[in-house]
Amino acid sequence: MMDNKDQSENHSYELATFAGGCFWCMVTPFEEFPGIHGIVSGYMGGLTDNPTYEQVKQGDTGHAEVVQITFDPDVFPYEKLLELYWVQIDPTDAGGQFHDRGSSYRTVIFYHHEEQRMLAERSKQALEAGGQFNKPIVTEIVPASTFYPAEEYHQDYHRKHPKHYKEDREQSGRDEFIRKHWEK
């Protein structure tokens, strides 16, 4: 696990952690950008140590499915990550995301330091002020806690099982929502 800032090859990398429903669908929007140095699917925000996928899915652990992104803020600033995050989710749905229901699929921005908290709050306020939604924005902004990587078969799922990933994503309603609410 990395510290909040990892010094390697004269670069200062940071972590960003987002819950946006199924973590399989939260990897692809971020992975192809310069400055993104890694994305790991996992769990955060609960009380159970080393939770399994089955435990998290049942909703008893308190954890949400998350993606933890290692990025270079000089190349891809946190503000841009936030912009990308908002357009992947329904920020008004407290009960899960699309066809994935329950607290493990809730939306959360887990901040790693005070500047991330302030930027996340500012971006949420801008979204609320924009009037795009007629319901309140319910996405939580909370301090990052222990990150537990998901089982290996969940990592890069879209590459390992492209047919199943594509079918699941199409059936989820996520892309339809994105087209309706975010694409101009």
C-alpha positions as CSV (number, residue, x, y, z in Angstrom):
1,M,0.0,0.0,0.0
2,M,1.3,3.5,-0.9
3,D,1.5,6.5,1.3
4,N,-0.5,9.5,0.3
5,K,2.5,10.7,-1.7
6,D,5.0,8.3,-3.1
7,Q,8.3,9.8,-4.3
8,S,9.7,7.7,-7.2
9,E,11.6,8.7,-10.2
10,N,11.3,12.4,-9.1
11,H,7.5,12.3,-9.4
12,S,5.1,13.0,-6.6
13,Y,2.2,10.5,-7.0
14,E,-1.0,10.7,-5.0
15,L,-4.0,8.5,-4.4
16,A,-7.6,9.1,-5.2
17,T,-10.3,6.8,-4.0
18,F,-13.8,6.7,-5.4
19,A,-16.9,4.6,-4.8
20,G,-19.3,4.7,-7.8
21,G,-21.2,1.4,-7.8
22,C,-19.7,-1.7,-9.3
23,F,-15.9,-1.2,-9.3
24,W,-15.6,-3.0,-12.7
25,C,-17.3,-0.1,-14.3
26,M,-15.2,2.5,-12.5
27,V,-11.9,1.4,-13.9
28,T,-12.2,2.1,-17.6
29,P,-13.1,5.8,-17.5
30,F,-9.8,6.6,-15.8
31,E,-7.3,4.2,-17.2
32,E,-6.3,5.7,-20.5
33,F,-5.2,9.2,-19.4
34,P,-1.6,10.4,-19.1
35,G,-0.7,10.8,-15.4
36,I,-2.7,7.8,-14.3
37,H,-0.2,5.2,-13.0
38,G,-2.5,2.5,-11.6
39,I,-6.0,1.6,-10.7
40,V,-6.8,-1.1,-8.2
41,S,-10.3,-2.3,-7.4
42,G,-11.0,-2.8,-3.7
43,Y,-13.0,-2.0,-0.6
44,M,-13.1,0.9,1.8
45,G,-15.2,2.6,4.4
46,G,-16.3,-0.3,6.5
47,L,-15.4,-2.0,9.8
48,T,-14.4,-5.5,8.7
49,D,-10.7,-6.2,8.3
50,N,-9.7,-8.0,5.0
51,P,-13.3,-8.3,3.7
52,T,-14.1,-10.7,0.8
53,Y,-16.2,-9.8,-2.2
54,E,-19.0,-12.0,-0.9
55,Q,-19.0,-10.3,2.5
56,V,-19.0,-6.8,1.0
57,K,-21.7,-7.7,-1.6
58,Q,-24.0,-8.9,1.3
59,G,-23.7,-5.4,2.8
60,D,-22.7,-6.5,6.3
61,T,-19.2,-5.1,6.3
62,G,-20.0,-1.4,5.8
63,H,-17.5,-1.2,2.9
64,A,-18.1,0.2,-0.5
65,E,-16.7,-1.1,-3.7
66,V,-14.0,1.4,-4.7
67,V,-11.3,2.1,-7.2
68,Q,-8.0,3.5,-5.9
69,I,-6.2,5.5,-8.5
70,T,-2.5,6.3,-8.3
71,F,-1.9,9.6,-10.3
72,D,0.6,12.3,-10.9
73,P,-1.2,15.6,-10.0
74,D,1.2,17.6,-12.2
75,V,0.0,15.7,-15.2
76,F,-3.6,14.9,-14.3
77,P,-4.9,17.1,-11.5
78,Y,-7.3,15.9,-8.9
79,E,-9.9,18.3,-10.2
80,K,-10.0,16.5,-13.5
81,L,-10.4,13.1,-11.6
82,L,-13.4,14.6,-9.9
83,E,-14.9,15.8,-13.2
84,L,-14.5,12.3,-14.6
85,Y,-15.9,10.8,-11.4
86,W,-19.2,12.8,-11.4
87,V,-20.1,11.9,-14.9
88,Q,-19.8,8.1,-14.2
89,I,-22.4,8.0,-11.5
90,D,-25.9,9.0,-10.4
91,P,-25.0,11.3,-7.6
92,T,-28.7,11.5,-6.4
93,D,-29.1,7.8,-5.6
94,A,-28.3,6.8,-2.0
95,G,-29.4,3.2,-2.5
96,G,-26.7,2.0,-4.9
97,Q,-25.9,2.6,-8.5
98,F,-28.1,1.6,-11.4
99,H,-29.0,-2.1,-11.2
100,D,-26.5,-2.7,-8.3
101,R,-28.4,-2.0,-5.1
102,G,-27.2,-1.7,-1.5
103,S,-24.7,0.2,0.6
104,S,-21.7,-1.5,-0.9
105,Y,-22.6,0.2,-4.2
106,R,-23.1,3.7,-2.8
107,T,-21.2,6.7,-4.1
108,V,-18.4,8.2,-2.0
109,I,-15.4,10.4,-2.5
110,F,-12.7,9.2,0.0
111,Y,-10.2,12.0,0.4
112,H,-6.6,11.4,1.4
113,H,-5.7,14.9,2.6
114,E,-7.3,18.3,3.3
115,E,-6.8,19.7,-0.2
116,Q,-8.7,16.8,-1.8
117,R,-11.5,17.3,0.7
118,M,-11.8,21.0,-0.2
119,L,-11.7,20.3,-3.9
120,A,-14.3,17.5,-3.6
121,E,-16.6,19.7,-1.6
122,R,-16.2,22.5,-4.1
123,S,-17.0,20.2,-7.0
124,K,-20.0,18.8,-5.2
125,Q,-21.3,22.4,-4.5
126,A,-20.8,23.3,-8.2
127,L,-22.8,20.3,-9.2
128,E,-25.6,21.1,-6.8
129,A,-25.6,24.8,-8.0
130,G,-25.7,23.7,-11.7
131,G,-29.3,22.6,-11.3
132,Q,-28.8,19.5,-13.5
133,F,-30.6,17.3,-11.1
134,N,-34.0,17.9,-9.4
135,K,-33.0,15.7,-6.4
136,P,-30.3,16.4,-3.8
137,I,-26.7,15.3,-4.5
138,V,-26.2,12.5,-1.9
139,T,-22.6,11.4,-2.6
140,E,-20.6,11.4,0.6
141,I,-17.2,13.0,1.0
142,V,-15.3,11.3,3.8
143,P,-11.8,10.6,5.0
144,A,-10.0,7.7,3.3
145,S,-9.6,4.7,5.6
146,T,-7.9,1.4,5.2
147,F,-8.0,0.2,1.6
148,Y,-8.4,-3.5,0.9
149,P,-7.6,-4.6,-2.6
150,A,-10.3,-6.9,-4.1
151,E,-9.5,-10.4,-5.1
152,E,-7.3,-10.8,-8.2
153,Y,-10.2,-11.9,-10.5
154,H,-11.8,-8.5,-10.0
155,Q,-8.6,-6.6,-11.1
156,D,-8.8,-5.5,-14.8
157,Y,-12.1,-7.5,-15.1
158,H,-12.9,-5.7,-18.4
159,R,-9.8,-7.1,-20.0
160,K,-10.0,-10.6,-18.5
161,H,-13.7,-11.1,-19.3
162,P,-14.6,-8.5,-22.0
163,K,-17.8,-10.2,-23.1
164,H,-19.3,-10.6,-19.6
165,Y,-18.1,-7.0,-18.7
166,K,-19.8,-5.5,-21.8
167,E,-23.0,-7.4,-21.2
168,D,-23.1,-6.5,-17.5
169,R,-22.4,-2.9,-18.2
170,E,-25.1,-2.7,-20.9
171,Q,-27.7,-4.2,-18.7
172,S,-26.8,-2.0,-15.7
173,G,-28.3,1.1,-17.1
174,R,-25.1,3.1,-16.4
175,D,-24.4,4.0,-20.0
176,E,-28.0,5.0,-20.7
177,F,-27.9,7.3,-17.6
178,I,-24.6,8.8,-18.7
179,R,-26.0,9.6,-22.2
180,K,-29.2,11.1,-20.8
181,H,-27.6,13.2,-18.0
182,W,-24.0,13.9,-18.9
183,E,-23.5,13.9,-22.7
184,K,-24.2,17.2,-24.3
